[in-house]
Amino acid sequence: MRKTLTALSIAAAFAVSVPALAQNTGNTDNGGFFINGNVGHANVISGPNSGSDTGFAANGGYRWSLSPNFALGAEVGYNDLGNVQIKNVFNSQPVVAKDKSSLHGWTAGANAHYNLTPNWYLSGRAGLYAWRGEGMTNDPFPIDSHRSDNGYYAGAGVGYDFNRNFGLGLAYDYYHADKSNLNLSTNLLSVNAEYRF
């Protein structure tokens, strides 16, 4: 009974707070500083490192308002795209050892925020990805290897701005990380929250 009352109290508080957040919906200036974070499903695309885990990203930057519904800016950030169990090269089963591939790095690039309506938006981002990772090479006789290099990232999203300062959305990002037969390129499908100053 106590759990039910607690759940109902939380649901009632949420139901009351969402309309309060949405009261200020008239975005006339969408430029300024922002921070955002993503948490979601990271998927390594190919080879013995293919698999999935939970990944996250955090970004910050500044956007210039180019029109009442469009802003373009610069961002920097960091991500950790999880640890994936390495597959056996011959039959795609997990290897006997507990080896895992991993990928993380820093991003620097451009982003855009376009409001379709005062609340619904589309977003896009792209830039340089300075990555560091570990995994099995795609050689005939694969070896566990550490690499770091510069790649690129690109992504798109859709979401809902509750007011001028806060929005929630869904995002898809691709991180290209491939060097010397070690391919750790990863897709991230995530939930995104952004606060604008």
Secondary structure in CASP SS format (residue, H / E / C, confidence):
PFRMAT SS
TARGET T0000
AUTHOR 0000-0000-0000
METHOD secondary structure of the structure
MODEL  1
M C 1.00
R H 1.00
K H 1.00
T H 1.00
L H 1.00
T H 1.00
A H 1.00
L H 1.00
S H 1.00
I H 1.00
A H 1.00
A H 1.00
A H 1.00
F H 1.00
A H 1.00
V H 1.00
S H 1.00
V H 1.00
P H 1.00
A H 1.00
L H 1.00
A H 1.00
Q C 1.00
N C 1.00
T C 1.00
G C 1.00
N C 1.00
T C 1.00
D C 1.00
N C 1.00
G C 1.00
G E 1.00
F E 1.00
F E 1.00
I E 1.00
N E 1.00
G E 1.00
N E 1.00
V E 1.00
G E 1.00
H E 1.00
A E 1.00
N E 1.00
V E 1.00
I C 1.00
S C 1.00
G H 1.00
P H 1.00
N H 1.00
S C 1.00
G E 1.00
S E 1.00
D E 1.00
T E 1.00
G E 1.00
F E 1.00
A E 1.00
A E 1.00
N E 1.00
G E 1.00
G E 1.00
Y E 1.00
R E 1.00
W E 1.00
S E 1.00
L E 1.00
S E 1.00
P C 1.00
N C 1.00
F E 1.00
A E 1.00
L E 1.00
G E 1.00
A E 1.00
E E 1.00
V E 1.00
G E 1.00
Y E 1.00
N E 1.00
D E 1.00
L E 1.00
G E 1.00
N E 1.00
V E 1.00
Q E 1.00
I C 1.00
K E 1.00
N C 1.00
V C 1.00
F C 1.00
N C 1.00
S C 1.00
Q C 1.00
P E 1.00
V C 1.00
V C 1.00
A C 1.00
K C 1.00
D C 1.00
K E 1.00
S E 1.00
S E 1.00
L E 1.00
H E 1.00
G E 1.00
W E 1.00
T E 1.00
A E 1.00
G E 1.00
A E 1.00
N E 1.00
A E 1.00
H E 1.00
Y E 1.00
N E 1.00
L C 1.00
T C 1.00
P C 1.00
N C 1.00
W E 1.00
Y E 1.00
L E 1.00
S E 1.00
G E 1.00
R E 1.00
A E 1.00
G E 1.00
L E 1.00
Y E 1.00
A E 1.00
W E 1.00
R E 1.00
G E 1.00
E E 1.00
G E 1.00
M E 1.00
T C 1.00
N C 1.00
D C 1.00
P C 1.00
F C 1.00
P C 1.00
I C 1.00
D E 1.00
S E 1.00
H E 1.00
R E 1.00
S E 1.00
D E 1.00
N E 1.00
G E 1.00
Y E 1.00
Y E 1.00
A E 1.00
G E 1.00
A E 1.00
G E 1.00
V E 1.00
G E 1.00
Y E 1.00
D E 1.00
F C 1.00
N C 1.00
R C 1.00
N C 1.00
F E 1.00
G E 1.00
L E 1.00
G E 1.00
L E 1.00
A E 1.00
Y E 1.00
D E 1.00
Y E 1.00
Y E 1.00
H E 1.00
A C 1.00
D E 1.00
K E 1.00
S C 1.00
N C 1.00
L E 1.00
N E 1.00
L C 1.00
S C 1.00
T E 1.00
N E 1.00
L E 1.00
L E 1.00
S E 1.00
V E 1.00
N E 1.00
A E 1.00
E E 1.00
Y E 1.00
R E 1.00
F C 1.00
END
